Amino acid sequence: MSIMTSFVLKKALLIIPSLVALSVIVFFLSKIAPGDQVQMFMAVRGSQTDRLSYHQQQKVYSEVYEELGLNKALFYISIKPAYFPDTLYKVIPASKKNVMKAWLRHDQDWEWIQLVFENHEALIGAADFFNDPELAFILTQIKTIHATADLQKARQLAIDLKNSTENNAVNVPHKTRELLSNYFINFLHDQKKTQRITSVFPTLHWHGLNNQYHQWLSKAIRLDFGISLTDGQPVSKKISMAFIWTLSYVIFAYLLSLFLAISLGLYTAYHQNKWQDKLISTSGFVLYAVPLFWLGTLAIVFLTTDIYGKWLHIFPDIGVGSAYESMIWIEKLGEGLPHLILPALLLGMHGAASAIRLVRNTAIVELKADYIVTARAKGISESRMVFRHLLPNTLLPITTALIGGFPGALAGSVVIEVIFNIPGMGRLLFDSIRQMDWPVVFAMVMLLGVFTFIIYLLGDILYARINPKIKYQSA
């Protein structure tokens, strides 16, 4: 095995634990995201449950819940207090499960909590058939009680409801009256808090491979991230098209940034403290200091319209032209690329503004180094000295800067894409967060994380190639 191959393998193996950690973090973040994933999924499908009875609604909800695999354990293992049942993850929906957990921590009696919730379900199912406003009020209060995580507060609400129904002599049908009576008896009787010595110790449960994380990871490896909760499209399809749009202008912007940074950085280093250096450095500072959103807005107003003169209408309008969904991606790019020139120019110049200073300072130091003095003493031409000796060492800091910023750029410049109406990664992420389209958001986070690791691996290889001081064995 060659030294180069060994170097790459070592770097690649170091990525694996990081990718596993990233996948775990992204998965658990997706589980604490706001909103009811099942309800959102049902809305995308167009499921209408308003006219169904309570029990029918619960049946439909449970079917979708199981279809999404939410009735499985979260991870391979779980660590819970001893008084927590091993099958708590099967409780549907998540809001009910969270209330049960809170009550368990207070009371530690799973059988009693199950009984109370069974009474609650039966009561709501019975009350679902009545239209009496007073019964509707009771139903609302019962739902409020079982949405209250604080058990003491929930019991006080139950006491208030019991007193209210008894004092006002509400006309409750006989069957519902029995259910209501059983509910109050079971919920409000003096419950002795169970305190076992073993209950203070956590227990470890092994759930095997049949868990939500394993299911999610298996699909993610196949680039299957489910469907979008806004339009029902496959998440991978939405991300892939957005990625192509972003990549199409980011590549040009980075090449432009690299060209300007190297050429102008070396030029100012050779003309240190002269008017050329001062002019370019000052212009770079000003350009970097101007907010990108303001720069983009000015460019749109002055360079994409003829408001201030037809001769200023240099670039096409914002957006991506007349590209539409039925086109294949190459046709979309052909239609949209002319509209991406201006945002790419702005992004490239804005990125070069800081990189020019970096190259300039590095080149000034290198021009005073012994190897440059020796090369000049040997009569080596200035152009050869620059490209064979000065440029490789000057590239080191800018390579580090560009490699570090490239994954972020591929995530999409939210400012540029929103202002110029580009359907890229930044715009997609912005819209998905605003619309709570979490499958798209967390799929993008995961893919961008993977891409970042790959870019840094390529950066390490490139850095070792252009820096003669670095040996592969030292990695």
Secondary structure, DSSP 8 states (H G I E B T S, - for coil): --HHHHHHHHHHHHHHHHHHHHHHHHHHHHHSSSS-HHHHHHHHHT---TTS-HHHHHHHHHHHHHHTTTTSBSSSEEEEETTS-TTGGG-SSHHHHHHHHHHHHHH--HHHHHHHHHHHHHHHHHHTT---HHHHHHHHHHHHHTT---HHHHHHHHHHHHHHHHHTT----HHHHHHHHHHHHHHHS-------GGGGSEEEEE-TT-BHHHHHHHHHHTT---B-TTT--BHHHHHHHHHHHHHHHHHHHHHHHHHHHHHHHHHHHHTTTSHHHHHHHHHHHHHHHS-HHHHHHHHHHHHS-STT-GGG--S--SS-TT--TTS-HHHHHHHHHHHHHHHHHHHHHHHHHHHHHHHHHHHHHHHTSHHHHHHHHTT--HHHHIIIIIHHHHHHHHHHHHHHHHHHHHT--HHHHHHTT--SHHHHHHHHHHTT-HHHHHHHHHHHHHHHHHHHHHHHHHHHHH-TT--GGG-
